[in-house]
Amino acid sequence: MEVNGEDRGGRRTQAERTAATRAALIAAARTLFAERGYAGVGTQAIVEAAGVTRGALYHQFGDKRGLFEAVFDAVEEETVSSAARAVLAAGDLDPVDSMLLAVDTFLEAIAAPGITRITMIDAPAVLGWEGWRARGEKYGLAVIEGLVTRAVEQGWMAPQPVRPLAHVILGMLDESALYVTRADDRDAASAEVRAVIARFIRALMRTD
């Protein structure tokens, strides 16, 4: 008999064991995908690193691609959340500076070697272009829409439909990240795209 999620012996419930197994697989796969790339990692290496059986992997995720999707989702959520937290922690910034801070934080997070490999190198190939974009929109679009909405409501931007502009900005960020990822000098490329994005965002601001 279970009491408050545990049986009377203090052992974990099935739901807790399942959650722990899932978390262990995602953590192990994330480390290995970041180090070796998707193609360079077999399921046996993942389950050994996670300390679980191969059957547990298939039960939780179906196959290696399903596990990669979960890893990508975790990384994408973490990356977007870091940008949102940076804006909140900065305090009372105007909408322009809030957008620029979010962009800088996002590009900095994406530039980390392991994150780059998972999100910008392997993900488009493993998930397909449409799947990669759809999953990116799931996490990033709401943050961008919120920033654009605030800019419009506070009069920094002219009244306009928010969603299409948010899509344009998200597409610009994705392409910027791809550009930086493929550049020979990533630091220089990052500085270049940040300057371009800053000019674009400032050009959207009202001057009247």
C-alpha positions as CSV (number, residue, x, y, z in Angstrom):
1,M,0.0,0.0,0.0
2,E,1.3,3.4,-1.0
3,V,1.3,6.5,1.2
4,N,2.0,9.9,-0.2
5,G,3.8,8.4,-3.2
6,E,5.8,5.8,-1.3
7,D,4.9,2.4,0.1
8,R,5.2,1.7,3.8
9,G,8.7,0.5,3.4
10,G,9.9,3.8,2.1
11,R,10.6,2.5,-1.4
12,R,10.0,4.6,-4.4
13,T,6.8,4.1,-6.3
14,Q,6.7,2.8,-9.9
15,A,6.0,6.4,-11.2
16,E,9.1,7.6,-9.3
17,R,11.3,4.8,-10.6
18,T,10.0,5.5,-14.2
19,A,10.8,9.2,-13.8
20,A,14.3,8.4,-12.5
21,T,15.0,6.0,-15.3
22,R,13.9,8.6,-17.9
23,A,16.0,11.3,-16.3
24,A,19.1,9.0,-16.2
25,L,18.7,8.1,-19.9
26,I,18.3,11.7,-20.9
27,A,21.3,12.8,-18.9
28,A,23.5,10.0,-20.2
29,A,22.4,10.5,-23.8
30,R,22.9,14.3,-23.5
31,T,26.5,13.9,-22.4
32,L,27.3,11.3,-25.1
33,F,25.6,13.1,-27.9
34,A,27.4,16.3,-26.9
35,E,30.8,14.5,-26.9
36,R,30.4,12.2,-29.9
37,G,27.5,13.3,-31.9
38,Y,24.3,11.4,-32.6
39,A,25.8,9.1,-35.2
40,G,28.7,8.3,-33.0
41,V,26.7,6.9,-30.0
42,G,25.0,3.5,-29.9
43,T,22.2,2.6,-27.6
44,Q,24.4,0.2,-25.6
45,A,26.8,3.0,-24.6
46,I,23.8,5.1,-23.5
47,V,22.2,2.4,-21.3
48,E,25.6,1.5,-19.8
49,A,26.2,5.1,-18.9
50,A,22.7,5.5,-17.5
51,G,22.9,2.2,-15.5
52,V,19.7,0.8,-17.0
53,T,18.7,-1.9,-19.5
54,R,18.2,-1.4,-23.2
55,G,14.6,-2.5,-22.7
56,A,14.1,0.5,-20.5
57,L,15.3,2.8,-23.2
58,Y,12.9,1.3,-25.8
59,H,10.1,1.4,-23.3
60,Q,10.6,5.0,-22.4
61,F,11.5,6.4,-25.8
62,G,10.9,3.8,-28.5
63,D,14.3,4.1,-30.1
64,K,17.4,6.3,-30.2
65,R,15.7,9.0,-32.2
66,G,13.0,9.2,-29.6
67,L,15.6,9.7,-26.9
68,F,17.4,12.3,-29.0
69,E,14.1,14.2,-29.3
70,A,13.8,14.2,-25.5
71,V,17.4,15.4,-25.1
72,F,16.8,18.2,-27.7
73,D,13.7,19.3,-25.9
74,A,15.5,19.4,-22.6
75,V,18.4,21.5,-24.1
76,E,16.1,23.8,-26.0
77,E,13.9,24.4,-22.9
78,E,17.0,25.1,-20.8
79,T,18.5,27.5,-23.4
80,V,15.3,29.5,-23.9
81,S,14.7,29.6,-20.1
82,S,18.2,31.0,-19.6
83,A,17.3,33.9,-21.9
84,A,14.0,34.5,-20.1
85,R,15.7,34.4,-16.7
86,A,18.4,36.8,-17.8
87,V,15.8,39.4,-18.8
88,L,13.9,39.0,-15.5
89,A,17.1,39.2,-13.5
90,A,18.2,42.4,-15.3
91,G,15.3,44.3,-13.8
92,D,13.6,47.3,-15.4
93,L,15.0,47.2,-18.9
94,D,13.2,48.9,-21.8
95,P,11.8,46.5,-24.4
96,V,14.7,47.1,-26.8
97,D,17.4,46.2,-24.3
98,S,15.3,43.3,-23.1
99,M,15.2,41.8,-26.6
100,L,18.9,42.4,-27.1
101,L,19.8,40.8,-23.8
102,A,17.6,37.8,-24.7
103,V,19.3,37.5,-28.0
104,D,22.8,37.7,-26.5
105,T,22.0,35.1,-23.9
106,F,20.5,32.7,-26.4
107,L,23.4,33.0,-28.8
108,E,25.9,32.6,-26.0
109,A,24.2,29.4,-24.8
110,I,23.9,28.0,-28.3
111,A,27.7,28.6,-28.8
112,A,28.7,26.1,-26.1
113,P,30.3,23.2,-27.9
114,G,27.9,20.4,-26.7
115,I,24.8,22.5,-27.1
116,T,25.9,23.5,-30.7
117,R,26.4,19.8,-31.6
118,I,23.0,18.8,-30.3
119,T,20.8,21.7,-31.4
120,M,22.5,23.1,-34.5
121,I,24.4,20.2,-36.1
122,D,22.6,16.9,-35.3
123,A,19.0,18.2,-34.7
124,P,18.3,19.4,-38.2
125,A,19.5,16.1,-39.6
126,V,17.9,13.8,-37.1
127,L,14.6,15.6,-36.7
128,G,14.4,16.9,-40.3
129,W,14.1,20.6,-41.1
130,E,10.4,20.9,-40.3
131,G,10.7,18.9,-37.1
132,W,13.6,21.0,-36.0
133,R,11.9,24.2,-36.6
134,A,8.6,23.1,-35.0
135,R,10.3,22.0,-31.8
136,G,12.3,25.3,-31.7
137,E,9.1,27.3,-32.1
138,K,7.5,25.3,-29.2
139,Y,10.0,26.8,-26.8
140,G,11.3,30.1,-28.3
141,L,8.2,31.6,-29.9
142,A,6.3,32.4,-26.7
143,V,9.3,34.3,-25.2
144,I,9.7,36.4,-28.4
145,E,6.0,37.1,-28.6
146,G,6.1,38.3,-25.0
147,L,8.9,40.7,-25.7
148,V,7.3,42.0,-28.9
149,T,3.9,42.4,-27.2
150,R,5.5,44.4,-24.4
151,A,7.3,46.7,-26.9
152,V,4.0,47.3,-28.8
153,E,2.0,47.9,-25.6
154,Q,4.5,50.4,-24.2
155,G,4.7,52.3,-27.5
156,W,8.2,51.4,-28.4
157,M,6.9,49.7,-31.6
158,A,4.1,50.7,-33.9
159,P,0.9,48.6,-33.4
160,Q,1.2,45.5,-35.6
161,P,0.4,41.8,-35.6
162,V,2.8,40.2,-33.1
163,R,3.0,36.6,-34.2
164,P,4.4,37.2,-37.7
165,L,7.0,39.5,-36.4
166,A,7.9,37.0,-33.7
167,H,8.3,34.3,-36.4
168,V,10.6,36.6,-38.4
169,I,12.8,37.2,-35.3
170,L,12.9,33.5,-34.4
171,G,13.9,32.6,-37.9
172,M,16.6,35.2,-37.8
173,L,17.9,33.8,-34.5
174,D,17.9,30.2,-36.0
175,E,19.8,31.3,-39.1
176,S,22.2,33.4,-36.9
177,A,23.0,30.4,-34.8
178,L,23.6,28.2,-37.9
179,Y,25.9,30.9,-39.3
180,V,27.9,31.0,-36.1
181,T,28.0,27.2,-35.9
182,R,29.5,26.9,-39.4
183,A,31.9,29.7,-39.2
184,D,35.7,29.2,-39.0
185,D,35.9,32.0,-36.4
186,R,32.9,31.6,-34.2
187,D,33.7,34.5,-31.9
188,A,33.9,36.9,-34.9
189,A,30.8,35.5,-36.5
190,S,28.9,35.8,-33.2
191,A,29.9,39.5,-32.9
192,E,28.8,40.1,-36.5
193,V,25.4,38.5,-36.2
194,R,24.7,40.2,-32.8
195,A,25.4,43.6,-34.4
196,V,23.1,42.8,-37.4
197,I,20.3,41.7,-35.0
198,A,20.7,44.8,-32.9
199,R,20.4,47.0,-35.9
200,F,17.3,45.1,-37.1
201,I,15.6,45.4,-33.7
202,R,16.4,49.0,-33.3
203,A,15.1,49.7,-36.8
204,L,11.7,48.4,-35.6
205,M,11.4,51.0,-32.9
206,R,9.2,54.0,-33.3
207,T,11.0,57.3,-33.8
208,D,8.0,59.6,-33.6
